[in-house]
Amino acid sequence: MRVVRNFDSLEKILLKRRVRKNTVGERVAKIVKNVKEQGDEALIEYTKKFDKVKITANELRVSESEISAAFNELDSTLIKSFKVAIDNVTRFYKEQLPKNVRLKESSGKVLASRYVPLERVGVYVPAGTAPLVSSVYMAVIPARVAGVKEIVLATPPYKEKDVNPFILATASLLKIKEIYRVGGAQAISALALGTKTIPKVDKIVGPGNEFVTEAKRQLFGKVDIDMLAGPSEVVIIASKDASIDCIVSDLEAQMEHHNGIGIVVTNSRKLLRELRKRKTGGFALRVRNLDEACEVANRIAPEHLEILTKKPNDLLKNIRNAAAIFLGETSPVALGDYTAGPSHVLPTGGSARFFSSLSVREFLKEVHVISYSKKALQEEAAVLERIASLEGMNKHIESVKKRLAS
């Protein structure tokens, strides 16, 4: 545990950890270019280079028999656990669905707002040292609830040509049949640009390393993305009453993430002394009071914020910038990672100041519908003419006068 003297010192440390290396950008740009120009051949070459796996174009897509076989290998207890988590997440997102709006006036003016789901979404699922099965349902379910028809997965192969069976089995539970064995920046490039085997998508969601994130950044505009996520982070606001064991266990849990960041903000000298004794990872900052602790949290704008005080709800009204907030000692971040309901796909690196967590709206387009009767058009023509004239848009004015003259 490293105790920092003030917020400015902490901010410098965090900024240093968040700096993007120029070499990453250059390497990703080359990958994007090659996938754009060579398509499947580039994917095959990069899979051999980075994953040490030889595949053909016909093997890029995982067969339905492989998906079914993986599901059949699942233990019944694990299936029940997945279903509980999936039901929780689905129930939460069904409550998020926005309603279409229709406004009708007596003049014959009708305004409406319709929500239309995206047609095709790509979900990236890292494999690495452990299968991130929770990332499958946390990313897929909001899209499914929104009404997206085509949801596809991309995940890197390992060993021979296998894809992690737990990822496949979770996808099977969610009725995902289109899965590609490709990872890294090349997978993001294929989903965004399309290849002969992999049709392009409208949006890409899901976590990944710095190369995946950089590929998303470079391809944004060609495709929509969820966010530019960095290392996972937690800020813990703790009063003198907070359990040192809970704090330490949550910091240790955070350190299980690659480059995970854990920060304790407290007004208690005693708590700081105890944290030093435990020799846990992360950072600690002492503040004068809990109001100041909230301001520090707002400036950090963390992915996860825990409030471990006697009355955590009293501080909630002071928090403006945090992606997910966990109140009290019986609400650890781990719940949000796996079973609570809201997706664990969250903004990091201070971007909770302006980004929201993954939601149903991320997969919906709001379309406006405008319908005027002649009477309604007549009533607003003079107002329109004055404003359009000020902007020098005379043809706009003429387009309205044509309707009124007929």
C-alpha positions as CSV (number, residue, x, y, z in Angstrom):
1,M,0.0,0.0,0.0
2,R,1.5,3.3,-1.1
3,V,0.2,6.4,0.8
4,V,0.2,9.6,-1.2
5,R,0.3,13.0,0.4
6,N,-2.4,14.8,-1.7
7,F,-4.6,14.4,-4.7
8,D,-2.2,16.1,-7.1
9,S,0.4,13.5,-6.4
10,L,-2.2,10.7,-6.9
11,E,-3.4,12.3,-10.2
12,K,0.2,12.4,-11.6
13,I,0.6,8.6,-10.7
14,L,-2.7,7.8,-12.4
15,L,-2.0,9.9,-15.5
16,K,1.4,8.2,-15.9
17,R,-0.3,4.7,-15.8
18,R,-2.9,5.8,-18.4
19,V,-0.5,7.2,-21.0
20,R,-0.8,5.4,-24.3
21,K,2.5,4.2,-25.9
22,N,3.1,5.5,-29.4
23,T,4.4,2.1,-30.5
24,V,1.1,0.5,-29.8
25,G,-0.6,3.0,-32.1
26,E,1.8,2.3,-34.9
27,R,1.6,-1.5,-34.6
28,V,-2.2,-1.4,-34.5
29,A,-2.3,0.9,-37.6
30,K,-0.3,-1.6,-39.5
31,I,-2.6,-4.5,-38.4
32,V,-5.7,-2.4,-39.4
33,K,-4.2,-1.7,-42.8
34,N,-3.3,-5.3,-43.5
35,V,-6.7,-6.6,-42.5
36,K,-8.3,-4.0,-44.7
37,E,-6.2,-5.0,-47.7
38,Q,-5.7,-8.7,-47.2
39,G,-8.8,-9.7,-45.3
40,D,-8.9,-13.4,-44.2
41,E,-5.3,-13.9,-45.2
42,A,-4.2,-11.3,-42.7
43,L,-6.3,-12.9,-40.0
44,I,-4.7,-16.3,-40.6
45,E,-1.2,-14.8,-40.6
46,Y,-1.8,-12.8,-37.3
47,T,-3.4,-15.8,-35.6
48,K,-0.3,-17.8,-36.4
49,K,2.0,-15.0,-35.3
50,F,0.3,-14.0,-32.1
51,D,-1.7,-17.1,-31.0
52,K,0.7,-19.7,-32.4
53,V,-2.2,-21.4,-34.1
54,K,-2.5,-22.4,-37.7
55,I,-5.9,-22.1,-39.2
56,T,-7.5,-21.8,-42.7
57,A,-10.2,-19.4,-43.8
58,N,-12.8,-22.2,-43.5
59,E,-11.7,-22.6,-39.8
60,L,-12.2,-18.9,-38.8
61,R,-15.8,-19.6,-37.9
62,V,-16.5,-22.0,-35.1
63,S,-18.9,-24.7,-36.2
64,E,-22.2,-25.2,-34.5
65,S,-21.2,-28.7,-33.5
66,E,-18.2,-27.3,-31.6
67,I,-20.5,-24.9,-29.7
68,S,-23.0,-27.7,-28.9
69,A,-20.2,-30.1,-27.8
70,A,-18.9,-27.4,-25.4
71,F,-22.3,-26.9,-23.8
72,N,-22.8,-30.6,-23.3
73,E,-19.6,-30.8,-21.3
74,L,-20.8,-28.2,-18.8
75,D,-21.5,-29.4,-15.2
76,S,-25.3,-29.0,-14.3
77,T,-24.4,-26.8,-11.3
78,L,-22.4,-24.5,-13.5
79,I,-25.3,-24.2,-16.0
80,K,-27.6,-23.3,-13.1
81,S,-25.1,-20.6,-12.0
82,F,-24.9,-19.2,-15.5
83,K,-28.7,-19.1,-15.7
84,V,-29.1,-17.2,-12.4
85,A,-26.6,-14.6,-13.6
86,I,-28.2,-14.4,-17.1
87,D,-31.7,-14.0,-15.6
88,N,-30.5,-11.2,-13.3
89,V,-28.8,-9.2,-16.1
90,T,-31.8,-9.8,-18.4
91,R,-34.3,-8.6,-15.8
92,F,-32.3,-5.4,-15.1
93,Y,-32.0,-4.5,-18.8
94,K,-35.7,-5.1,-19.6
95,E,-36.5,-2.3,-17.2
96,Q,-34.2,0.0,-19.2
97,L,-36.1,-0.2,-22.5
98,P,-37.1,3.3,-23.6
99,K,-40.6,3.9,-24.9
100,N,-41.5,5.4,-28.2
101,V,-42.9,9.0,-28.0
102,R,-45.7,10.5,-30.0
103,L,-46.9,14.1,-29.7
104,K,-50.0,15.2,-31.6
105,E,-51.4,18.7,-31.8
106,S,-54.8,19.9,-32.9
107,S,-53.3,21.7,-35.9
108,G,-52.3,18.3,-37.4
109,K,-48.7,18.5,-36.3
110,V,-47.4,15.0,-35.3
111,L,-43.9,14.4,-33.8
112,A,-42.7,11.0,-32.9
113,S,-39.5,9.3,-31.6
114,R,-38.9,5.7,-32.5
115,Y,-36.2,3.4,-31.2
116,V,-34.7,1.1,-33.8
117,P,-32.2,-1.6,-32.8
118,L,-28.8,-1.9,-34.5
119,E,-28.8,-4.7,-37.0
120,R,-25.5,-6.3,-36.3
121,V,-23.2,-6.2,-33.2
122,G,-19.8,-7.7,-32.5
123,V,-18.8,-8.8,-29.0
124,Y,-15.1,-9.2,-28.3
125,V,-14.2,-11.7,-25.6
126,P,-10.6,-12.0,-24.4
127,A,-9.4,-15.5,-23.5
128,G,-5.9,-15.0,-22.1
129,T,-5.0,-17.1,-19.0
130,A,-8.7,-17.5,-18.0
131,P,-12.0,-17.5,-19.9
132,L,-13.9,-14.2,-19.3
133,V,-17.3,-15.9,-19.5
134,S,-18.9,-13.1,-17.6
135,S,-18.0,-10.7,-20.4
136,V,-20.1,-12.8,-22.8
137,Y,-23.4,-12.4,-21.0
138,M,-22.6,-8.9,-19.7
139,A,-22.1,-7.6,-23.3
140,V,-24.6,-9.8,-25.2
141,I,-27.7,-9.4,-23.0
142,P,-28.1,-5.6,-23.3
143,A,-27.9,-6.0,-27.1
144,R,-30.3,-8.9,-27.1
145,V,-32.9,-7.0,-25.0
146,A,-32.6,-4.0,-27.3
147,G,-33.6,-6.3,-30.2
148,V,-30.4,-6.6,-32.1
149,K,-31.0,-9.5,-34.6
150,E,-27.4,-10.5,-35.3
151,I,-24.9,-10.8,-32.4
152,V,-21.5,-12.3,-33.2
153,L,-18.6,-13.2,-31.0
154,A,-14.8,-13.0,-31.7
155,T,-12.4,-14.6,-29.3
156,P,-8.8,-15.9,-29.7
157,P,-8.1,-19.6,-30.1
158,Y,-5.7,-21.5,-27.9
159,K,-3.9,-24.9,-27.9
160,E,-4.5,-26.5,-31.2
161,K,-7.4,-24.6,-32.8
162,D,-9.8,-24.7,-29.8
163,V,-11.8,-21.9,-28.5
164,N,-12.3,-21.9,-24.8
165,P,-15.2,-24.3,-24.2
166,F,-16.7,-22.2,-21.4
167,I,-17.0,-19.2,-23.7
168,L,-18.6,-21.4,-26.3
169,A,-21.0,-22.9,-23.7
170,T,-22.0,-19.5,-22.4
171,A,-22.6,-18.3,-25.9
172,S,-24.8,-21.4,-26.5
173,L,-26.9,-20.5,-23.5
174,L,-27.5,-17.1,-25.1
175,K,-28.3,-18.7,-28.5
176,I,-25.2,-17.1,-30.2
177,K,-24.3,-19.2,-33.2
178,E,-21.9,-17.0,-35.1
179,I,-18.5,-17.1,-33.4
180,Y,-15.0,-16.5,-34.9
181,R,-11.7,-17.8,-33.6
182,V,-9.7,-14.6,-34.0
183,G,-8.4,-12.2,-31.3
184,G,-6.6,-9.0,-30.7
185,A,-6.5,-5.9,-32.9
186,Q,-7.0,-8.1,-36.0
187,A,-10.4,-9.3,-34.7
188,I,-11.5,-5.7,-34.1
189,S,-10.4,-4.8,-37.6
190,A,-12.3,-7.7,-39.2
191,L,-15.5,-6.8,-37.3
192,A,-15.2,-3.1,-38.2
193,L,-14.2,-3.5,-41.9
194,G,-15.4,-6.9,-42.8
195,T,-13.6,-9.7,-44.6
196,K,-14.8,-12.5,-47.0
197,T,-15.6,-14.7,-44.0
198,I,-16.6,-12.1,-41.4
199,P,-19.3,-9.6,-42.4
200,K,-18.8,-6.2,-40.8
201,V,-20.8,-5.1,-37.8
202,D,-22.4,-1.8,-36.8
203,K,-20.9,-1.7,-33.3
204,I,-18.2,-3.5,-31.3
205,V,-18.4,-4.0,-27.5
206,G,-16.4,-5.9,-25.0
207,P,-13.1,-5.6,-23.0
208,G,-9.6,-6.2,-24.3
209,N,-5.9,-5.3,-23.9
210,E,-4.3,-2.1,-25.0
211,F,-4.0,-3.3,-28.6
212,V,-7.8,-4.1,-28.7
213,T,-8.6,-0.7,-27.2
214,E,-6.3,1.1,-29.7
215,A,-7.9,-0.7,-32.6
216,K,-11.3,0.5,-31.4
217,R,-10.0,4.0,-31.2
218,Q,-8.6,4.0,-34.7
219,L,-11.7,2.4,-36.2
220,F,-14.3,4.5,-34.5
221,G,-16.3,6.2,-37.2
222,K,-16.1,3.1,-39.4
223,V,-17.9,1.4,-36.7
224,D,-19.4,2.4,-33.3
225,I,-17.8,1.2,-30.1
226,D,-18.8,1.0,-26.5
227,M,-15.9,2.9,-25.0
228,L,-12.1,3.1,-24.8
229,A,-11.5,1.1,-21.7
230,G,-8.3,0.9,-19.7
231,P,-7.1,-1.0,-16.6
232,S,-9.9,-1.9,-14.2
233,E,-10.1,0.4,-11.1
234,V,-11.8,0.8,-7.8
235,V,-12.0,3.7,-5.4
236,I,-13.0,2.9,-1.8
237,I,-14.3,5.7,0.4
238,A,-13.8,4.4,3.9
239,S,-14.6,5.9,7.3
240,K,-13.1,4.8,10.6
241,D,-15.9,2.3,11.0
242,A,-15.0,0.4,7.8
243,S,-13.9,-3.2,8.1
244,I,-10.2,-3.4,7.3
245,D,-10.7,-7.0,6.2
246,C,-13.3,-6.0,3.6
247,I,-11.1,-3.2,2.3
248,V,-8.0,-5.4,1.9
249,S,-10.0,-8.2,0.3
250,D,-11.5,-5.8,-2.3
251,L,-8.1,-4.4,-3.0
252,E,-6.7,-7.9,-3.5
253,A,-9.6,-8.7,-5.8
254,Q,-8.9,-5.6,-7.8
255,M,-5.2,-6.7,-8.2
256,E,-6.4,-9.9,-9.9
257,H,-7.1,-7.7,-13.0
258,H,-4.2,-7.0,-15.3
259,N,-2.8,-3.7,-14.1
260,G,-5.7,-3.3,-11.7
261,I,-5.8,0.0,-9.7
262,G,-7.1,0.2,-6.2
263,I,-7.4,3.5,-4.2
264,V,-8.6,4.0,-0.6
265,V,-9.7,7.5,0.3
266,T,-10.3,7.9,4.1
267,N,-10.5,10.4,6.9
268,S,-9.1,8.0,9.4
269,R,-5.4,7.9,10.5
270,K,-6.0,4.6,12.2
271,L,-7.3,3.0,9.0
272,L,-4.2,4.1,7.2
273,R,-1.9,2.7,9.8
274,E,-3.8,-0.7,9.6
275,L,-3.5,-0.7,5.8
276,R,0.2,-0.1,5.9
277,K,0.6,-3.2,8.2
278,R,-1.3,-5.4,5.7
279,K,1.2,-4.6,2.9
280,T,-1.5,-4.8,0.3
281,G,-1.2,-3.3,-3.2
282,G,-2.8,0.0,-4.3
283,F,-2.8,3.6,-3.1
284,A,-4.2,5.4,-0.1
285,L,-5.1,9.1,0.4
286,R,-6.1,10.7,3.6
287,V,-8.7,13.5,3.5
288,R,-10.1,15.8,6.2
289,N,-13.7,14.6,6.0
290,L,-16.1,12.4,4.0
291,D,-17.3,15.4,1.9
292,E,-13.7,15.9,0.7
293,A,-13.5,12.1,0.0
294,C,-16.5,12.5,-2.3
295,E,-14.9,15.3,-4.2
296,V,-11.7,13.2,-4.6
297,A,-13.9,10.4,-6.0
298,N,-15.6,12.8,-8.4
299,R,-12.2,14.0,-9.7
300,I,-10.9,10.5,-10.2
301,A,-14.3,9.4,-11.8
302,P,-13.6,5.7,-11.2
303,E,-15.0,2.6,-12.9
304,H,-16.1,1.2,-9.5
305,L,-16.7,3.2,-6.3
306,E,-17.3,1.5,-3.0
307,I,-18.7,3.6,-0.1
308,L,-17.8,1.8,3.2
309,T,-19.3,4.1,5.8
310,K,-22.0,3.8,8.5
311,K,-24.6,5.5,6.3
312,P,-23.4,5.2,2.7
313,N,-26.7,6.5,1.2
314,D,-25.9,9.8,2.8
315,L,-22.9,10.2,0.6
316,L,-24.6,9.0,-2.6
317,K,-26.0,12.5,-3.3
318,N,-22.5,13.9,-3.4
319,I,-21.2,11.6,-6.1
320,R,-21.4,12.8,-9.7
321,N,-18.7,10.9,-11.4
322,A,-18.6,7.1,-11.1
323,A,-19.6,4.3,-13.4
324,A,-20.9,1.9,-10.8
325,I,-21.4,2.6,-7.1
326,F,-21.5,-0.1,-4.4
327,L,-23.0,0.8,-1.1
328,G,-22.0,-0.8,2.2
329,E,-19.9,-3.7,3.2
330,T,-22.3,-6.4,1.9
331,S,-22.1,-5.0,-1.6
332,P,-18.6,-5.8,-3.0
333,V,-17.5,-5.0,-6.5
334,A,-17.5,-8.7,-7.3
335,L,-21.3,-8.7,-7.3
336,G,-21.2,-6.2,-10.2
337,D,-18.6,-8.3,-12.0
338,Y,-20.8,-11.4,-12.0
339,T,-24.3,-11.6,-10.8
340,A,-26.0,-8.3,-9.7
341,G,-27.5,-7.3,-13.0
342,P,-26.0,-4.1,-14.5
343,S,-23.3,-4.9,-17.0
344,H,-19.6,-4.8,-15.9
345,V,-18.7,-3.1,-19.2
346,L,-17.9,0.2,-17.6
347,P,-15.9,3.4,-18.5
348,T,-12.5,3.6,-16.9
349,G,-9.5,6.0,-16.8
350,G,-11.6,9.0,-15.6
351,S,-14.1,8.7,-18.5
352,A,-17.0,8.2,-16.2
353,R,-17.1,12.0,-16.2
354,F,-18.8,11.8,-19.6
355,F,-19.4,8.1,-20.5
356,S,-22.1,5.9,-19.2
357,S,-22.1,2.2,-18.4
358,L,-23.2,-0.2,-21.1
359,S,-26.9,0.0,-21.5
360,V,-29.8,-1.0,-23.8
361,R,-29.7,2.5,-25.4
362,E,-26.2,1.7,-26.6
363,F,-27.8,-0.7,-29.1
364,L,-30.7,1.5,-30.2
365,K,-30.9,4.4,-32.6
366,E,-33.4,7.1,-31.9
367,V,-35.2,8.1,-35.1
368,H,-37.4,11.2,-35.3
369,V,-40.6,11.2,-37.3
370,I,-42.2,14.5,-38.4
371,S,-45.6,14.9,-40.0
372,Y,-47.4,18.3,-40.6
373,S,-50.8,19.1,-42.0
374,K,-51.0,22.1,-44.3
375,K,-52.6,24.1,-41.4
376,A,-49.7,23.3,-39.1
377,L,-47.2,24.2,-41.8
378,Q,-49.0,27.5,-42.3
379,E,-48.8,28.3,-38.6
380,E,-45.1,27.9,-38.4
381,A,-44.1,29.3,-41.9
382,A,-43.4,32.8,-40.7
383,V,-41.2,31.8,-37.8
384,L,-39.3,29.4,-40.1
385,E,-38.8,32.1,-42.7
386,R,-37.4,34.7,-40.2
387,I,-34.8,32.2,-38.8
388,A,-33.9,30.7,-42.2
389,S,-33.5,34.2,-43.7
390,L,-31.1,35.2,-40.9
391,E,-29.0,32.2,-41.9
392,G,-29.2,33.0,-45.6
393,M,-31.0,29.8,-46.4
394,N,-33.4,31.1,-49.0
395,K,-34.0,27.8,-50.8
396,H,-35.3,26.4,-47.4
397,I,-37.9,29.2,-47.4
398,E,-38.9,28.5,-51.0
399,S,-39.4,24.7,-50.2
400,V,-42.0,25.7,-47.6
401,K,-43.7,28.3,-49.8
402,K,-44.1,25.7,-52.6
403,R,-46.2,23.6,-50.2
404,L,-48.4,26.5,-49.2
405,A,-49.0,27.7,-52.7
406,S,-50.2,24.4,-54.0
